[in-house]
Amino acid sequence: MERTALLRRLTWQTGTVIATTFETPRVRTITFAVPDWHGHRAGQHLDVRLTAPDGYQTQRSYSIASGPEDDHLSITVERLDDGEVSSYLVDELRAGDELEFRGPIGGHFVWENATGGPLFLVAGGSGLVPLRSMLRHHRATSSQVPVRVLCSARSLELLIYRQELMELAASPLVDVSITLTREAPEDWAGYRGRIDSMLLSEAGWPISAEPLTYVCGPTAFVETAAAGLVSMGHDPGRIRTERFGGTGM
């Protein structure tokens, strides 16, 4: 069974784009239908491959934004200044187009209800994407695991999934904290500045709660947050990290 799953994961498939949504001017969520999708776990990612008319191919990895229980598969892509794949996905792709991908991939940075908690989800910019999948899984399964979320964004306008985060925060089991690092409204009541040990302490769980923490974002952000948690006394074995390119925080 494990070998079969591995072969499926490494097989290129084609999905049809059915919807696109701009989360910010540089970030777009792409939803596509896959006829033979075998499902994924919250936190996994895909490889996306583009093929030019002359046969040139290039590929990049993107976290899955949709929850395992969602009807369709989604990824959220941030356009990078030098990103040949991200530029096409954000600026050119349209509903009805086909998208080639393989996956799901990854087994360490995943969360299922049975994994337990309490959960502390820490995101920098588009690092929120796989954590959104976890939050959707949490809601769809009516999980009783308490969750605290800490998101970092340059401004409120550049915070992806803003409305969805507010809806999730309506649950008594989900607490969402946001810190803005560059611009904040005059009446902003949330945090300001980059994530540091003090902010992790205020928005996160006490050490005694033994939280299971997921940190995702650009490399420097992830290293700073993870190191801060460890310096505070949190168990490194209960801190899972995922790094990738992009900024937005």
Summary of the structure (lengths in Angstrom):
residues: 249
radius of gyration: 17.9
end to end distance: 40.5
largest distance: 58.3
contacts: 791
relative contact order: 0.16
helix: 29%
strand: 33%
